[in-house]
Amino acid sequence: MAARVEPAHKDPIAQLIAGYRTSETIPDELLGPGRAVRPVWRGFLEALAAMKPQELSERMARGDQYLRDAGVFYRQYGRDEAVERDWPLSHIPVLIDEAEWTALEAGLVQRADLLEKIVADVYGENRLVTEGHLPPAIVAGNQEWLRPLVGVTPRSGHFLHFLAFDLGRGPDGEWWVLGDRTQAPSGAGFALENRIATARVYSDLYGRANVHRLAGFFRAFRDTLQGLRDGEDSRIGILTPGPHNDTYFEHAYIARYLGFMLLEGEDLTVRDGELMVRTVAGLRPIRVLWRRLDAAWADPLELNEGSRLGTPGLLSAIRAGNVTMVNALGSGVVEARAFLAFMPRICRALLGEPLKLANVATWWCGQSAEREYVKANAGRMTIGKAFSTRLLFDLDDVSAIGGAFTREMHETVGNWIDHGAGQLVGQEAVTLSTTPALVEGRLVPRPMSLRVFLARTGDGWKVMPGGFARIGRTASSAALALQEGGSAADVWIVSGKPVPPDTMHASNGKAFARQQPGVLPSRAADNLFWLGRYVERTESLVRILRAYHVRLAEAATAETPLLKLCAEHLDGLGVARSDEWPAALGDTIAAAARSAGHVRDRFSSDGWMALTDLAKTVRAMRGTAQPGDDMSRAMSVLLRKLSGFSGLVHENMYHFAGWRFLTIGRSLERSLSMAHLLARLADEQAPDGSLDMAVEIGDSVMSHRRRYAVATNRATVVDLLALDTLNPRSVIFQLGEIAGHLDFLPGQDPHQPLTPLRRALLKLRTGLELQLPETLDTQALQALGADIAALSDAFSAKYMR
């Protein structure tokens, strides 16, 4: 039966929660015993009650806009495809009193120590099994127990460095552990973004609410990982499965936030037992690797041979003690739900004390007697009622039981199958506590679970003061996952006294020292290089299309000699004459976005927003822009957006190796496009108006008027767009830009013989400098384009392999 809080006209809080109906049998985070508002919520509710609906709506929109601007998303998987969805922020944070949190921390730290000892035991002495504290099948039948690593002691001395726990408040009001996350816990970056977005929604309230900050947690973990390196030459990396992973945004965000390299398996190689990262400066050692990749995919030589995500030989580097894995490969063994049934017993055996933080009730049914009992009584078992027993089966078990039980169990417990141990486990179905969510302007209770993070530091385990909450979509929803329509809320740990501000830049008392910029992985260099090329290719295409449609509007027919020649050139760029909308335009922008997606950790939020905005504009124009004047104006809009993106990158990106690779890509593509354009429009047989079109496409109309006191002719156009060292649109200017950037890249020692790349570039520039407009004919321009394309291959051979 639902309890109702009656409104009191003189109490704004009572009015705010007048329609907030909760269950008498389910705990609520907002309302405590006697349906009274918990003290920790009172200040927040007073501020919320003072907001008018329009103000609250504007505040929520501000938080959502921040998340969109920052590019925060999750990948939702459907039957046929995966799509990126906006991050579903629940705008009401979950508030927990500091005193309650302190007690919870003690239980979490104890559990973290216990998990460390369990993992150490199953890969070491195996005391838990030999002494009967743990059934052998739970370990031996667990696919996360990696035999090749038995007996291997981690380089750091610890198996676990970063943990997450899923928590829920049970019927008695106490917190229960719903699951341990030791494999590659996700969500810490999303917790940070939830905090930033929610703080923007309540910017005035957050500053005075005495909420514990998150930066100190990340700073302590970063400093701990820094301390695990061997000197300044070794590096720290975050190993990601890549952009197609559903939490890739978080991987990139954390890498950028902590200043670590974001790496994929192909970035790494093992040489003589050393884990090395391929960089533009050659191989460099990696001593600490924070993996966000499941262990089975980490090494195709010794684990999953079908993996395309891992690094061959990685286990050999671990066995040699040359790399610290965070967390150790094989640590996911304790994520199996079967372990929950034995945690109280194991805690007493390993720590000599009772478990401070209870699990959700779990039973091991793996012995033959229990299995026969379940099969015999399956027809009388009920499923899905609150607090009833749910049974977790291996798929083979479900098929073997048969009868009316089979189909119902197969559909009902599909998400409860314990794949880790492959054994029969019983677990209590918990109805979780509720917390306020804002639905259509009203506060309503929604089920909630909490994900909390712990990091190992030099002073022991440090608990993130907060985390993030999963909020159910409906009041009866048992599915809290984002894939099922759930949302995510920030978690505020509220103190009774002021909380000092904290940042990632807390002073350590040491003298200032400027560190050398980090090295650039070859894969990142390759993606930045091609990002530059794709963006410049898009700009070139836009300029040609604008010039074409301006003239189409004037001529009213596409059959003039000049337009037919331009159409032939566009056809060579992938734009067919029959296309109502140039599909190649969307393709090049999509290719640019893919390249940028691989280097999200090296890309500013503003740059990413500009690129995604460009892609959205192109999609919006498709099917609406008409040939002629309408299309020419559409191209002008795209050109301004491209210029905005280029300006953001040039002004905001740190001018080190990554910026140089991106700029070299743009310069190479611009010089290549101009050589091809001149070969067609500056040909002796080109129709009238071709030269003027070339100057217009090259954005050099004003420069031509000022530089030459004669009418446009082939000599002036070729001189300006191919040979003028002061014109940023000319071929020779861009080749000079490439040469200038090469001087700052690794492997360009002036005291050593010229590299093939430098030799090819010098030959190309020198040959062009010796040309005159008269000698640079169509054939020479075509050869020039071929040489520039070959330069791209030489560049890739030098730095991207």
KATALIN-V142844 format. One record per residue. N is the residue number from 1. PHI is phi as a letter, one per 40 degrees, with the letter a starting at -180 (NA if undefined). Layout:
N;PHI
N;PHI
This chain:
1;NA
2;c
3;c
4;b
5;c
6;c
7;c
8;b
9;c
10;c
11;b
12;c
13;c
14;c
15;c
16;c
17;b
18;d
19;c
20;c
21;b
22;b
23;c
24;c
25;b
26;b
27;c
28;b
29;c
30;c
31;b
32;c
33;d
34;g
35;g
36;c
37;c
38;c
39;d
40;c
41;c
42;c
43;c
44;c
45;c
46;c
47;c
48;c
49;c
50;c
51;c
52;c
53;d
54;c
55;c
56;c
57;c
58;c
59;c
60;c
61;c
62;c
63;c
64;c
65;c
66;d
67;c
68;c
69;c
70;c
71;g
72;c
73;a
74;b
75;c
76;c
77;c
78;b
79;c
80;b
81;a
82;b
83;b
84;c
85;b
86;d
87;c
88;c
89;c
90;c
91;c
92;b
93;c
94;c
95;b
96;b
97;c
98;d
99;c
100;c
101;c
102;c
103;c
104;c
105;d
106;c
107;c
108;c
109;c
110;c
111;c
112;c
113;c
114;c
115;c
116;d
117;c
118;c
119;c
120;c
121;c
122;c
123;b
124;b
125;c
126;g
127;c
128;c
129;c
130;c
131;c
132;g
133;c
134;a
135;c
136;d
137;c
138;c
139;c
140;c
141;c
142;c
143;c
144;c
145;c
146;c
147;d
148;c
149;b
150;c
151;g
152;c
153;c
154;d
155;d
156;c
157;g
158;b
159;c
160;b
161;b
162;a
163;b
164;b
165;b
166;c
167;b
168;a
169;c
170;c
171;c
172;c
173;g
174;c
175;c
176;b
177;c
178;c
179;a
180;b
181;b
182;b
183;c
184;a
185;d
186;b
187;h
188;c
189;c
190;c
191;c
192;c
193;c
194;d
195;c
196;c
197;c
198;c
199;c
200;c
201;c
202;b
203;d
204;c
205;c
206;d
207;c
208;b
209;c
210;f
211;c
212;c
213;c
214;c
215;d
216;c
217;c
218;c
219;c
220;c
221;c
222;d
223;c
224;c
225;c
226;d
227;c
228;c
229;c
230;b
231;g
232;c
233;c
234;c
235;b
236;b
237;b
238;b
239;c
240;b
241;c
242;h
243;c
244;c
245;c
246;c
247;b
248;d
249;d
250;c
251;d
252;c
253;c
254;c
255;c
256;c
257;c
258;c
259;g
260;b
261;c
262;c
263;b
264;b
265;d
266;c
267;c
268;b
269;a
270;b
271;b
272;f
273;g
274;b
275;c
276;b
277;b
278;c
279;b
280;c
281;b
282;h
283;c
284;b
285;c
286;b
287;b
288;b
289;b
290;c
291;c
292;b
293;b
294;c
295;d
296;d
297;c
298;c
299;a
300;c
301;c
302;b
303;b
304;c
305;c
306;c
307;c
308;b
309;b
310;c
311;b
312;d
313;g
314;d
315;c
316;c
317;c
318;c
319;c
320;c
321;g
322;b
323;a
324;c
325;c
326;b
327;c
328;d
329;d
330;g
331;c
332;c
333;d
334;c
335;c
336;d
337;c
338;d
339;c
340;d
341;c
342;b
343;c
344;d
345;c
346;c
347;c
348;c
349;c
350;c
351;b
352;g
353;a
354;c
355;c
356;c
357;b
358;c
359;c
360;c
361;d
362;b
363;b
364;c
365;b
366;c
367;c
368;d
369;c
370;c
371;c
372;c
373;c
374;c
375;c
376;c
377;b
378;d
379;c
380;c
381;c
382;c
383;b
384;g
385;c
386;d
387;g
388;c
389;c
390;b
391;b
392;b
393;b
394;c
395;d
396;c
397;c
398;c
399;c
400;c
401;c
402;g
403;g
404;c
405;c
406;c
407;c
408;c
409;c
410;c
411;c
412;c
413;b
414;d
415;c
416;b
417;c
418;c
419;c
420;c
421;c
422;g
423;b
424;c
425;b
426;b
427;a
428;c
429;c
430;c
431;c
432;c
433;c
434;b
435;a
436;c
437;b
438;c
439;b
440;f
441;g
442;b
443;c
444;b
445;c
446;b
447;c
448;a
449;b
450;b
451;b
452;b
453;b
454;b
455;b
456;c
457;b
458;c
459;b
460;h
461;c
462;b
463;c
464;c
465;c
466;i
467;h
468;a
469;b
470;c
471;b
472;c
473;c
474;b
475;c
476;b
477;c
478;c
479;c
480;c
481;c
482;d
483;c
484;b
485;g
486;c
487;b
488;b
489;b
490;c
491;b
492;b
493;c
494;b
495;c
496;c
497;b
498;d
499;b
500;c
501;c
502;a
503;b
504;c
505;b
506;d
507;c
508;b
509;g
510;c
511;c
512;c
513;a
514;c
515;c
516;c
517;d
518;c
519;c
520;b
521;c
522;c
523;c
524;c
525;c
526;c
527;c
528;c
529;d
530;c
531;d
532;d
533;c
534;c
535;c
536;c
537;c
538;c
539;c
540;c
541;c
542;c
543;c
544;c
545;c
546;c
547;c
548;c
549;c
550;c
551;c
552;c
553;c
554;c
555;c
556;g
557;a
558;c
559;c
560;c
561;d
562;c
563;c
564;c
565;c
566;c
567;c
568;c
569;c
570;c
571;c
572;c
573;c
574;g
575;b
576;c
577;c
578;c
579;c
580;c
581;b
582;c
583;c
584;c
585;c
586;c
587;c
588;c
589;c
590;c
591;c
592;c
593;c
594;c
595;c
596;c
597;c
598;c
599;b
600;d
601;c
602;b
603;b
604;c
605;c
606;c
607;c
608;c
609;c
610;c
611;c
612;c
613;c
614;c
615;c
616;c
617;c
618;c
619;c
620;c
621;c
622;c
623;g
624;b
625;c
626;c
627;d
628;h
629;c
630;c
631;c
632;c
633;c
634;c
635;c
636;c
637;c
638;c
639;c
640;c
641;c
642;c
643;c
644;c
645;c
646;c
647;c
648;c
649;c
650;c
651;c
652;b
653;c
654;d
655;c
656;b
657;d
658;d
659;c
660;c
661;c
662;c
663;c
664;c
665;d
666;c
667;c
668;c
669;c
670;c
671;c
672;c
673;c
674;c
675;c
676;c
677;c
678;c
679;c
680;c
681;c
682;b
683;c
684;d
685;c
686;c
687;c
688;d
689;g
690;c
691;c
692;c
693;c
694;c
695;c
696;c
697;c
698;c
699;f
700;b
701;c
702;c
703;c
704;c
705;c
706;c
707;c
708;b
709;c
710;b
711;c
712;d
713;a
714;d
715;c
716;c
717;c
718;c
719;c
720;c
721;c
722;b
723;b
724;c
725;c
726;b
727;c
728;c
729;c
730;c
731;c
732;c
733;c
734;c
735;c
736;c
737;c
738;c
739;c
740;c
741;c
742;c
743;d
744;b
745;c
746;c
747;g
748;b
749;c
750;c
751;c
752;b
753;d
754;c
755;c
756;d
757;c
758;c
759;c
760;c
761;c
762;c
763;c
764;c
765;c
766;c
767;c
768;c
769;c
770;c
771;c
772;b
773;d
774;c
775;c
776;c
777;c
778;d
779;c
780;c
781;c
782;c
783;c
784;c
785;c
786;c
787;c
788;c
789;c
790;c
791;c
792;c
793;c
794;c
795;c
796;c
797;c
798;c
799;b
800;b
801;b
